[in-house]
Amino acid sequence: MIKINFEQVHHLGDTLKHLEMADDFNEFMTPKIKASREEQLLSFFWPSVICHSTKGGLKGRYDGKMYNGWDYLLRSFCAAAEHSPESISVAAMQNMDSKKLLGILSAFATEDKITLTDLERRAEMLAKCAGELTMLFNGSVSELLNRTDNKVGGNNGAYALLETLSVFKDELKKKSTAFLMTVHFSGLWTVKDPENVFPMIDYHRMRVFCRTGCIEIGDENLVSDLIDKNLVAAEVESELRSLSFDICKYLIDYTGIELFDFDALIWAHARSCCRNKPVCVSKELEDDSFYDYLKKDFGGNCEYCGWCKGFKDERYRSIWEPAVVTENY
C-alpha cells in the first residue's frame, strides 16, 4: 500500500537538475573557522552526535544572520572552536551536562532562542561518545579519519569506524553522513569512494516525498494518521524511510548531482518551503536555507509547483512525516 511513483520522482529530478548552486555554497554548508584541524573536526563531530529532532528548538543569529536547527547547531560549535576551543575538547565533553551544553549553544549567538527539552539527554550522548572516542581513537577525530584511507565503505571505512561509537549505530547512517558532509564541504577530508556514501534520510525528506507524491500511500487511514500527526507503527516509519532512501539513491544516478549537494537541496527545500506553511499557498519561506544554497532568489512560488501533487491537492499537502520517537534523525 506504500510505493514509489517514479513519474513524480522524475519530475523532481528534472527540477533539481536545473538548479544552480551558489558560489559560496560550500562555505555556507560548513563555515570556515580559525582553529586547528582537530578543533575544526571536533566542531563538526559534536553537533553530528546530537543532530536529531530539533524541530524548532534552536534559533538565533550568527554574524547578523538568523539560523535554525542544524545550521544553528553547527555554528554554535564552530564559534566555540574559534573562540573557546577548550569548551569543545574531548575532556570537556566527557564532563558535559545540560548547563554546559546550553552554554555552548548560546555563548556566541544573538537573539538566541533555545527551547529543546532534552538537553540533559543530549549532554549524556556527548559524554558517552567522548569516552568511546578516547578509548577507541585516542580522543582524536583526526585519528578516526586517518584510519579510513579516505574511504567510507568497507570494514575500515568511515561508516564502519563511526559505528563503533554507539551514537552512530543507525542502520541508515544519518548522523554519520551528516558528519561526513561537514568534513567534505570543509575541504579537510575527501572521499575516495563517493558511490558508498548513504543519503541522509530524516523526517524532512520523508515529508516532502509524501507531499509531492513521490511516495504514494494507498491506505487512507494511514494518510489520515499522518495528517493528524498520530503515532504510527514502527514498521510504517521504517518503510517510508527505506523508500525515501531508495528515491535518493535513484535520483543521484538520474540527475548526476553529487550526493552531498543533492542531500542539501532536498533537505533545505523541505525545511524552507514545505513544512508548517507550504510556500505554494503561503508565499512565504519558513527558512532561508534553500535559496541561500542557490544562485537564484525566491520568486514567490515553489520550484515544484508545476508537477507537485501537494500543490494541487490539500490532502497531499497536509501529510506529515510519521510521528516516532527517535534519536537517529
C-alpha positions as CSV (number, residue, x, y, z in Angstrom):
1,M,0.0,0.0,0.0
2,I,3.1,2.3,0.1
3,K,5.1,2.6,-3.1
4,I,7.3,4.9,-5.2
5,N,5.7,6.9,-8.0
6,F,8.6,7.1,-10.5
7,E,6.8,9.6,-12.7
8,Q,6.8,12.1,-9.8
9,V,10.4,11.2,-8.9
10,H,11.5,12.0,-12.5
11,H,9.7,15.4,-12.2
12,L,11.7,16.1,-9.1
13,G,14.9,15.0,-10.6
14,D,14.3,17.2,-13.7
15,T,13.7,20.2,-11.5
16,L,16.8,19.7,-9.4
17,K,19.0,19.3,-12.5
18,H,18.2,22.9,-13.5
19,L,19.1,24.5,-10.2
20,E,22.5,26.2,-9.9
21,M,24.3,26.2,-6.6
22,A,25.5,29.5,-5.1
23,D,29.2,30.3,-5.4
24,D,29.6,30.3,-1.6
25,F,27.6,27.0,-1.2
26,N,30.4,25.0,0.4
27,E,31.2,27.7,3.0
28,F,27.5,28.0,3.8
29,M,27.3,24.3,4.4
30,T,30.4,24.2,6.6
31,P,31.6,27.6,8.0
32,K,35.3,28.5,7.6
33,I,36.8,28.9,11.1
34,K,40.2,29.9,12.5
35,A,41.1,26.8,14.6
36,S,43.5,23.8,14.4
37,R,42.5,20.9,12.2
38,E,41.5,18.8,15.2
39,E,39.5,21.6,16.7
40,Q,37.6,22.1,13.4
41,L,36.9,18.4,13.1
42,L,35.6,18.3,16.7
43,S,33.3,21.3,16.0
44,F,31.8,19.3,13.1
45,F,31.7,16.0,15.1
46,W,29.9,17.0,18.3
47,P,26.8,18.6,16.5
48,S,26.5,15.5,14.4
49,V,26.3,13.4,17.6
50,I,23.2,15.3,18.7
51,C,21.7,16.4,15.4
52,H,18.2,14.8,15.8
53,S,14.7,16.2,16.1
54,T,15.4,19.8,16.9
55,K,12.0,20.7,15.4
56,G,12.1,24.5,16.1
57,G,14.1,24.2,19.3
58,L,17.2,26.1,18.1
59,K,17.2,29.6,16.6
60,G,19.5,32.6,16.7
61,R,21.8,34.9,14.8
62,Y,25.5,34.4,13.9
63,D,27.2,37.4,12.2
64,G,23.8,39.0,11.9
65,K,22.1,36.2,10.0
66,M,19.3,34.1,11.5
67,Y,19.8,30.3,11.6
68,N,17.6,27.5,12.7
69,G,18.1,23.8,13.6
70,W,21.1,22.1,12.2
71,D,22.5,25.3,10.8
72,Y,22.4,26.9,14.2
73,L,23.7,23.8,16.0
74,L,26.7,23.6,13.7
75,R,27.6,27.3,14.0
76,S,27.4,27.1,17.8
77,F,30.1,24.5,17.9
78,C,32.1,26.2,15.2
79,A,32.0,29.5,17.1
80,A,33.2,27.7,20.2
81,A,36.1,26.1,18.3
82,E,37.2,29.6,17.2
83,H,36.7,31.5,20.5
84,S,36.7,28.9,23.2
85,P,38.3,25.6,22.0
86,E,38.7,24.2,25.4
87,S,34.9,24.1,25.8
88,I,34.6,21.5,23.0
89,S,37.6,19.4,23.8
90,V,37.2,15.7,24.4
91,A,37.9,16.2,28.1
92,A,35.2,18.9,28.3
93,M,32.7,16.6,26.6
94,Q,33.4,13.8,29.0
95,N,32.1,16.1,31.7
96,M,29.2,17.6,29.7
97,D,25.9,18.4,31.4
98,S,22.8,20.3,30.3
99,K,24.1,23.6,31.7
100,K,27.4,23.4,29.9
101,L,25.7,22.4,26.7
102,L,23.3,25.3,26.9
103,G,26.4,27.5,27.4
104,I,27.9,26.3,24.1
105,L,24.6,26.7,22.3
106,S,24.1,30.3,23.5
107,A,27.6,31.7,24.1
108,F,28.3,33.3,20.8
109,A,24.8,33.8,19.3
110,T,22.5,36.8,19.5
111,E,18.7,36.7,19.7
112,D,19.1,33.1,20.5
113,K,16.0,31.0,21.4
114,I,16.7,27.5,22.7
115,T,13.7,25.5,23.6
116,L,14.9,21.9,23.4
117,T,13.5,19.9,26.3
118,D,16.1,17.2,26.3
119,L,19.5,19.0,26.8
120,E,20.4,16.6,29.6
121,R,20.0,13.6,27.4
122,R,22.0,15.2,24.6
123,A,24.7,16.0,27.1
124,E,24.8,12.4,28.1
125,M,25.2,11.3,24.5
126,L,28.1,13.7,24.0
127,A,29.8,12.5,27.2
128,K,29.4,8.8,26.3
129,C,30.7,9.5,22.8
130,A,33.7,11.4,24.1
131,G,34.6,8.4,26.3
132,E,34.3,6.0,23.4
133,L,36.3,8.3,21.2
134,T,39.0,8.3,23.8
135,M,39.1,4.6,24.3
136,L,39.0,3.6,20.6
137,F,40.7,6.5,18.8
138,N,42.9,8.2,21.4
139,G,40.4,11.0,21.7
140,S,41.1,12.2,18.2
141,V,38.7,12.6,15.3
142,S,41.7,13.0,13.0
143,E,42.9,9.6,14.0
144,L,39.5,8.1,13.2
145,L,39.5,9.6,9.7
146,N,43.2,8.8,9.1
147,R,42.4,5.1,9.7
148,T,39.9,5.1,6.8
149,D,42.3,5.7,3.9
150,N,39.7,8.3,2.8
151,K,37.0,5.7,2.2
152,V,33.5,5.5,3.7
153,G,32.7,1.9,2.7
154,G,34.3,-1.4,3.8
155,N,35.4,-2.8,7.1
156,N,37.8,0.0,7.8
157,G,35.8,2.8,6.1
158,A,34.4,5.8,7.9
159,Y,30.9,4.3,8.3
160,A,32.3,1.1,10.0
161,L,34.6,3.1,12.3
162,L,32.0,5.6,13.2
163,E,29.6,2.8,14.0
164,T,32.0,1.6,16.7
165,L,30.7,4.7,18.6
166,S,27.2,3.9,20.0
167,V,25.5,7.1,18.8
168,F,26.3,6.3,15.2
169,K,24.7,2.9,15.0
170,D,21.7,3.9,13.0
171,E,21.1,1.4,10.2
172,L,20.7,4.2,7.6
173,K,23.7,6.1,9.0
174,K,22.1,9.6,9.0
175,K,24.3,11.1,11.7
176,S,27.4,9.5,10.2
177,T,26.6,11.1,6.8
178,A,25.9,14.4,8.5
179,F,29.4,14.4,9.9
180,L,31.0,13.3,6.6
181,M,29.1,16.0,4.8
182,T,30.6,18.7,7.1
183,V,34.2,17.5,6.6
184,H,33.5,17.1,2.8
185,F,32.5,20.7,2.5
186,S,35.2,21.9,4.8
187,G,37.9,20.5,2.4
188,L,39.7,18.9,5.3
189,W,39.0,15.4,4.1
190,T,38.0,13.9,0.8
191,V,36.0,10.7,0.0
192,K,37.7,8.3,-2.5
193,D,34.5,6.1,-2.8
194,P,31.6,8.6,-3.1
195,E,29.4,5.8,-4.5
196,N,29.3,4.3,-1.0
197,V,28.0,7.4,0.7
198,F,24.5,7.0,2.1
199,P,21.8,9.7,1.5
200,M,20.7,11.3,4.8
201,I,17.1,10.3,5.4
202,D,15.3,12.3,8.1
203,Y,11.8,13.5,8.7
204,H,12.1,16.4,6.3
205,R,12.8,14.2,3.3
206,M,10.0,11.7,4.2
207,R,7.5,14.5,4.5
208,V,8.3,16.2,1.2
209,F,8.4,12.9,-0.7
210,C,4.9,12.1,0.6
211,R,3.6,15.6,-0.2
212,T,4.9,15.7,-3.7
213,G,3.5,12.2,-4.5
214,C,7.0,10.7,-5.0
215,I,5.8,8.2,-2.4
216,E,2.2,7.1,-2.8
217,I,0.2,5.8,0.2
218,G,-2.8,3.7,-0.7
219,D,-4.1,3.3,2.8
220,E,-6.4,6.3,3.5
221,N,-6.5,5.6,7.2
222,L,-2.7,5.8,7.3
223,V,-2.9,9.1,5.3
224,S,-5.3,10.4,7.9
225,D,-3.0,9.4,10.8
226,L,0.0,11.2,9.1
227,I,-2.1,14.3,8.5
228,D,-3.3,14.2,12.2
229,K,0.3,13.5,13.4
230,N,-0.9,10.4,15.2
231,L,1.7,7.8,16.2
232,V,2.2,5.1,13.6
233,A,3.7,1.7,13.7
234,A,7.4,1.4,13.6
235,E,7.1,-0.7,10.5
236,V,5.4,2.1,8.7
237,E,8.1,4.6,9.6
238,S,10.8,2.1,8.6
239,E,9.1,1.5,5.2
240,L,8.7,5.2,4.5
241,R,12.3,5.9,5.5
242,S,13.6,2.9,3.3
243,L,11.6,4.1,0.3
244,S,12.9,7.6,0.8
245,F,16.4,6.2,0.8
246,D,15.7,4.3,-2.5
247,I,14.4,7.5,-4.1
248,C,17.5,9.4,-3.1
249,K,19.8,6.8,-4.4
250,Y,17.9,6.6,-7.7
251,L,17.8,10.4,-8.1
252,I,21.6,10.7,-7.5
253,D,22.1,8.5,-10.6
254,Y,19.3,10.1,-12.6
255,T,20.4,13.7,-12.0
256,G,24.2,13.2,-11.9
257,I,24.2,15.7,-8.9
258,E,26.9,15.0,-6.3
259,L,25.4,13.2,-3.3
260,F,26.2,15.8,-0.7
261,D,24.9,18.6,-3.0
262,F,21.8,16.6,-3.7
263,D,21.2,15.9,0.0
264,A,21.5,19.5,0.9
265,L,19.0,20.6,-1.8
266,I,16.3,18.0,-0.8
267,W,16.7,18.8,2.9
268,A,16.8,22.5,2.6
269,H,13.7,22.7,0.3
270,A,11.7,20.6,2.8
271,R,12.5,22.8,5.8
272,S,12.3,26.1,3.9
273,C,9.4,25.6,1.6
274,C,7.3,22.7,2.7
275,R,6.9,22.5,6.4
276,N,4.2,24.1,8.6
277,K,3.1,26.7,5.9
278,P,3.9,25.3,2.5
279,V,5.2,28.1,0.3
280,C,2.9,27.2,-2.6
281,V,0.0,28.6,-0.6
282,S,1.6,30.9,2.0
283,K,4.1,32.5,-0.5
284,E,6.5,32.9,2.4
285,L,9.6,31.0,3.3
286,E,9.9,29.4,6.7
287,D,13.7,29.3,6.5
288,D,16.1,30.9,4.1
289,S,18.5,28.0,3.6
290,F,17.1,26.6,0.3
291,Y,17.7,29.9,-1.5
292,D,20.9,30.6,0.4
293,Y,22.2,27.4,-1.4
294,L,21.1,28.6,-4.9
295,K,22.2,31.3,-7.3
296,K,18.6,32.4,-7.8
297,D,16.4,34.3,-5.4
298,F,13.0,33.3,-4.2
299,G,10.4,34.3,-6.8
300,G,7.2,33.7,-4.8
301,N,6.5,30.2,-5.9
302,C,7.7,26.7,-5.1
303,E,10.1,25.2,-7.6
304,Y,7.9,22.1,-7.6
305,C,4.6,23.8,-8.4
306,G,4.4,22.5,-12.0
307,W,4.1,18.9,-11.0
308,C,3.7,18.5,-7.2
309,K,0.6,16.7,-6.1
310,G,0.6,18.7,-2.9
311,F,0.3,22.0,-4.8
312,K,-2.9,20.7,-6.4
313,D,-4.4,18.7,-3.6
314,E,-4.7,19.9,0.0
315,R,-4.8,16.3,1.3
316,Y,-1.3,15.6,-0.1
317,R,-0.1,19.0,1.1
318,S,-1.3,18.2,4.7
319,I,0.7,14.9,5.1
320,W,3.3,14.9,7.8
321,E,6.2,12.6,8.4
322,P,5.5,9.6,10.7
323,A,5.4,10.6,14.4
324,V,8.0,8.5,16.1
325,V,10.4,9.0,19.0
326,T,14.0,8.5,17.7
327,E,17.5,9.7,18.4
328,N,18.7,8.7,14.9
329,Y,17.4,11.7,12.9
